[in-house]
Amino acid sequence: MSSLEAINNTTVYKRTCMILPPQTNSRGMWVGHHGEFIQSPLPSLEIQMCIVYFGTLFFHTFLSRLRFPRFTSMIIIGLIIGNAFGKTDTGKILFPFGSQETLGLLSVFGFIMFLFYIGVKTDISVVHKTGRRAMNVGIVSILAPFGCGMLAQYYVSSKYIKPEEYAKLPFIVTICSLSPFPVISSVLSDLKILNSELGRLGLSSALVSEIINISLTFVVGFCNNMANAGKLRAFGDMGYAVLFILFLVFVLRRSMFWIIRRTPDGCSVSDHYVYCILIVAMLSAYASHQFNFLALFGPYILGLAIPEGPPLGTAIIKKLDTFVTGVLMPLFVTTCAMRVDLRQFMNYRRSDGTFDHFMLQVSLLVVIIFVTKLVSCFLLPFYYNKMPLKDAMTLSLTMNCKGIVEMATCSFLRDIMGLPDNVFAFLMVCMVMNATIMPILISYLYDPSNKYAGYTKRNIEDLRSNSEFRALTCVHRPDNILPAISLLEAIYPSKEEPLVVFVLHLIELIGRATPVFICHQLQNKSKTRSSFTDDVVDAFGSFEEEFTGALTVNVFTAVSPAEMMNDDICNLALDKMTSLIVLPFHRKWSSDGKSIELDDKSIKDLNHSVMDRAPCSVGILIEREQMSHVFSLETPYTVCLIFIGGRDDREAFSLAKRMTKNPHVRLTVIRFISEIEERKDIRDWDRVLETEILEEVKGKQKIGEASVKYREERVRDGPETALIVRSLVYEYDMIIVGRRDGIESPQTSGLLQWSEYPELGVLGDLLAFVPGRASIFIIQQQRMASNL
């Protein structure tokens, strides 16, 4: 019993909705409460879908604030319809008897498409790359509870229940032992820890467990056919199933790679191909049903055979995503929940008043399996793999999560094997409680941002002289490449002070369920690698050759959801011990720098998130005119440092100081001094540090051997500062400014209320809106744990 085991045919789901008294007239036509005719079930179906959708949306709006998953909202609306609303006069009108078959058929179709959707997003090749730790957890997560459950029902349960009841227990044990990949992937994605270290481990373990589930499904289907249809028919059906799988892998999958080769780089797959594949998915359900396997077996296996990710997998996911996850899946979950009679929950009495031993044995098995799974998935990583206590507990809770797959399988058992109402209600309520409580506990125990808290200084100001400077630069689009290279070239790699650059190409995760992280030094070519990735590798490779012996470049690609890219960036920065992260600005201007071509909110949110949790200093690079600069004595690179005061400005000064070692850079330091503070003669530790670092620049107009221009501007308030700053954008090639987030000073008073982008700081925000040729680099010094 795996994620494939749900409703086998649509006739089973004629009872998906709660059975209500039919509303018909003498001619057999459906009528409403006031006698109006309903010629077709279609109007009722449309109303039912609206009730499910808006009901789920309503409950999720409020419950999401309590960290309840969306799955819980779907179940609640189903329970309300099935146990309260459906029994009222209005409920009987909106959910008439004749609409059951149509609603049940549509919900089954939704589950078929959901499993196909999950199959397309799943990268089955990850199993080959899975480490021993994930492999062990994946195997133990299903075999340990399954083994204990089978032993308990064999040695204990068999003594107290009837043979026909005992025959149902192995199926219940299997359901409770599952760790379905679709469920765990959905939970990790909802919690936004999909690409965290623990999330990747949980996902890999679930994928290993899912492979075992599929294998067991195949074996169980074969044994069931042998018992019901005989050996000859069973072996014949198994042969057809094997041929079907071989056809998908060696014929259909290869034809899909042919489709990919015919699609030009950067273009979408033709809609005709996508629609043909969707039709094949429906036909595969019919085919698998014909050789006496579950109707969902075909679509799921077909989904696994389709190459995940762009361009084909992404195109299919884009077609299915909104309708499947937003409409069909809530409809299926709600119709399953509508079948639960809450009056039967924890009912240990039969209809004749005798004690229900079967219900008691099911309850004991559920507890035994849950505890066994929880303990085994905790002890193995904690003792064997030396995982931290909280992480091991979180992983154990993750592998115990239940969801739509188990719910569908319970509904399947109720229809096929006649599961009693009290047992069905007990299992469904247990799954609802599990699906609600587990994500809340996981979010409470595990916060991946905690490890980024700074206890070791990783910034430019505290970097020792003549030491290696390590920087991480992020790339989203082709126009991010040249500005990043110009900035790094201005920093000036040398053999005395080498520069190590880690380039992270960020790609949004669409069309696959598993995040991907690729090191291009370890593999020459990857199926995830696009022509743009080749451009990134080639551009930074040429940059490395230009500074041989002084510069080392390592290129990585991360494919993950946009809202989780911050973990990829911060993990790499922490792992490589970088002193600076360079982020591109979310806006792209036209070639003349006057009109906006692109405004990507997801990148804006990403930059803000990285600023909040980065393990080192962070800078945002704004490039308006997209011009590459040739560094030479004839065309010096002019840099202006705006200095007011504070740790961010000192970090900006340290970066500018390093740039002065480049013979082609000309630095100007402009210090803004408040007339009010100057009269008060304020002295504190920050002011002492600033006076010390600026002493050489102010007195000798030099930093080391490099000549530097220095000037002071005395201002009364923010508007005066703004007038001077706005005039600088055409005078220099680059302006460096500290973010100074949360710092109030007379020099910037009155400007904060006009600030639109808090991640840039007050002056950075001001410069971002002023047209000019200068690149803007806003820097924030590492936030130490003591400052958070």
VENMO-V316173 format. One record per backbone hydrogen bond with DSSP energy under -0.5 kcal/mol. NH is the residue of the N-H (numbers start at 1). CO is the residue of the C=O. If there is no record, write none. Layout:
nh | co
NH | CO
NH | CO
This chain:
nh | co
5 | 2
6 | 4
12 | 9
13 | 9
13 | 10
14 | 11
15 | 12
16 | 13
24 | 22
25 | 29
28 | 25
30 | 38
31 | 23
32 | 36
35 | 32
38 | 30
39 | 37
43 | 40
44 | 40
45 | 41
46 | 42
47 | 43
48 | 44
49 | 45
50 | 46
51 | 47
52 | 48
53 | 49
54 | 50
55 | 51
56 | 52
57 | 53
58 | 54
59 | 55
60 | 56
61 | 57
62 | 58
63 | 59
64 | 60
65 | 62
66 | 63
67 | 64
68 | 63
72 | 69
73 | 69
74 | 70
75 | 71
76 | 72
77 | 73
78 | 74
79 | 75
80 | 76
81 | 77
82 | 78
83 | 79
84 | 80
85 | 80
86 | 80
86 | 81
87 | 84
88 | 85
91 | 85
92 | 88
93 | 89
94 | 90
95 | 91
96 | 93
99 | 96
100 | 97
103 | 99
104 | 100
105 | 101
106 | 102
107 | 103
108 | 104
109 | 105
110 | 106
111 | 107
112 | 108
113 | 109
114 | 110
115 | 111
116 | 112
117 | 113
118 | 114
119 | 115
120 | 116
121 | 117
122 | 118
122 | 119
124 | 122
126 | 123
127 | 124
128 | 125
129 | 125
129 | 126
130 | 126
130 | 127
135 | 131
136 | 132
137 | 133
138 | 134
139 | 135
140 | 136
141 | 137
142 | 138
142 | 139
143 | 139
144 | 140
145 | 140
146 | 142
147 | 143
148 | 144
149 | 145
150 | 146
151 | 147
152 | 148
153 | 149
154 | 150
155 | 151
156 | 152
157 | 152
158 | 153
159 | 156
160 | 157
161 | 157
166 | 162
167 | 163
168 | 165
169 | 165
169 | 166
170 | 166
172 | 168
173 | 169
174 | 170
175 | 171
176 | 172
177 | 173
178 | 174
178 | 175
184 | 180
185 | 181
186 | 182
187 | 183
188 | 184
189 | 185
190 | 186
191 | 187
192 | 189
193 | 188
194 | 188
196 | 193
200 | 196
201 | 197
202 | 198
203 | 199
204 | 200
205 | 201
206 | 202
207 | 203
208 | 204
209 | 205
210 | 206
211 | 207
212 | 208
213 | 209
214 | 210
215 | 211
216 | 212
217 | 213
218 | 214
219 | 215
220 | 216
221 | 217
222 | 218
223 | 219
224 | 220
225 | 221
226 | 222
227 | 223
228 | 224
229 | 225
230 | 225
230 | 226
234 | 230
235 | 231
236 | 232
237 | 233
238 | 234
239 | 235
240 | 236
241 | 237
242 | 238
243 | 239
244 | 240
245 | 241
246 | 242
247 | 243
248 | 244
249 | 245
250 | 246
251 | 247
252 | 247
253 | 248
255 | 251
256 | 252
257 | 253
258 | 254
259 | 255
260 | 256
261 | 257
262 | 258
263 | 259
263 | 260
264 | 262
267 | 264
273 | 270
274 | 270
275 | 271
276 | 272
277 | 273
278 | 274
279 | 275
280 | 276
281 | 277
282 | 278
283 | 279
284 | 280
285 | 281
286 | 282
287 | 283
288 | 284
289 | 285
290 | 286
291 | 287
292 | 289
293 | 288
297 | 294
298 | 294
299 | 295
300 | 296
301 | 297
302 | 298
303 | 299
304 | 300
305 | 301
306 | 302
306 | 303
309 | 511
313 | 307
313 | 309
314 | 309
315 | 311
316 | 312
317 | 313
318 | 314
319 | 315
320 | 316
321 | 317
324 | 320
325 | 321
326 | 321
326 | 322
327 | 323
328 | 323
329 | 324
331 | 327
332 | 328
333 | 329
334 | 330
335 | 331
336 | 332
337 | 333
338 | 334
339 | 335
339 | 336
340 | 337
342 | 340
344 | 341
345 | 342
347 | 344
348 | 346
350 | 354
353 | 350
356 | 348
357 | 355
360 | 356
361 | 357
362 | 358
363 | 359
364 | 360
365 | 361
366 | 362
367 | 363
368 | 364
369 | 365
370 | 366
371 | 367
372 | 368
373 | 369
374 | 370
375 | 371
376 | 372
377 | 373
378 | 374
379 | 375
380 | 376
382 | 378
383 | 379
384 | 379
384 | 380
385 | 380
387 | 381
392 | 388
393 | 389
394 | 390
395 | 391
396 | 392
397 | 393
398 | 394
399 | 395
400 | 396
400 | 397
401 | 398
407 | 403
408 | 404
409 | 405
410 | 406
411 | 407
412 | 408
413 | 409
414 | 410
415 | 411
416 | 412
417 | 413
418 | 414
419 | 413
424 | 420
425 | 421
426 | 422
427 | 423
428 | 424
429 | 425
430 | 426
431 | 427
432 | 428
433 | 429
434 | 430
435 | 431
436 | 432
437 | 433
438 | 434
440 | 436
441 | 437
442 | 438
443 | 439
444 | 440
445 | 441
446 | 442
447 | 445
450 | 447
451 | 448
452 | 449
453 | 450
454 | 783
455 | 453
463 | 460
467 | 464
469 | 498
470 | 468
471 | 500
472 | 580
473 | 471
473 | 502
474 | 582
475 | 504
480 | 477
481 | 478
482 | 478
483 | 479
484 | 480
485 | 481
486 | 482
487 | 483
488 | 484
489 | 485
490 | 486
491 | 487
492 | 488
494 | 497
499 | 550
500 | 469
501 | 499
501 | 552
502 | 471
503 | 501
503 | 554
504 | 473
504 | 502
505 | 503
505 | 556
506 | 475
506 | 504
507 | 558
509 | 560
510 | 508
513 | 121
514 | 121
515 | 513
516 | 559
518 | 557
520 | 518
520 | 555
522 | 519
523 | 519
529 | 526
534 | 530
535 | 531
536 | 532
537 | 533
538 | 534
539 | 535
540 | 536
541 | 537
542 | 538
543 | 539
544 | 540
545 | 541
546 | 542
547 | 543
547 | 544
548 | 545
550 | 547
551 | 547
552 | 499
554 | 501
556 | 503
557 | 518
558 | 505
559 | 516
560 | 507
560 | 558
564 | 561
565 | 562
567 | 564
568 | 564
569 | 565
570 | 566
571 | 567
572 | 568
573 | 569
574 | 570
575 | 571
576 | 572
577 | 573
577 | 574
578 | 573
579 | 470
580 | 470
581 | 617
582 | 472
583 | 581
583 | 619
585 | 621
588 | 598
590 | 595
593 | 590
597 | 588
598 | 588
600 | 586
601 | 599
604 | 600
605 | 601
606 | 602
607 | 603
608 | 604
609 | 605
610 | 606
611 | 607
612 | 608
613 | 609
614 | 610
617 | 458
617 | 579
618 | 780
619 | 581
620 | 778
621 | 583
621 | 619
622 | 620
622 | 776
623 | 621
631 | 629
632 | 630
632 | 635
636 | 633
637 | 664
638 | 636
639 | 666
640 | 734
641 | 668
642 | 640
642 | 736
643 | 641
643 | 670
650 | 646
651 | 647
652 | 648
653 | 649
654 | 650
655 | 651
656 | 652
657 | 653
658 | 654
659 | 655
660 | 656
661 | 658
662 | 659
663 | 661
665 | 662
666 | 637
667 | 665
667 | 707
668 | 639
669 | 709
670 | 641
670 | 668
671 | 669
671 | 711
672 | 643
672 | 670
673 | 671
673 | 713
675 | 715
678 | 674
679 | 675
680 | 676
681 | 677
682 | 677
688 | 684
689 | 685
690 | 686
691 | 687
692 | 688
693 | 689
694 | 690
695 | 691
695 | 692
696 | 692
698 | 694
699 | 695
700 | 696
701 | 696
701 | 697
702 | 696
703 | 706
706 | 703
708 | 701
709 | 667
711 | 669
713 | 671
715 | 673
715 | 713
718 | 749
721 | 717
722 | 718
723 | 719
724 | 720
725 | 721
726 | 722
727 | 723
727 | 724
728 | 725
729 | 726
731 | 728
732 | 728
733 | 638
734 | 638
735 | 775
736 | 640
737 | 777
738 | 642
739 | 779
743 | 740
744 | 742
748 | 745
749 | 746
751 | 748
752 | 748
754 | 751
755 | 752
758 | 756
760 | 757
761 | 758
762 | 739
764 | 760
765 | 761
766 | 762
767 | 763
768 | 764
769 | 765
769 | 766
770 | 767
771 | 769
773 | 729
774 | 729
775 | 733
776 | 622
777 | 735
778 | 620
778 | 776
779 | 737
779 | 777
780 | 618
784 | 782
785 | 454
787 | 784
788 | 784
788 | 785
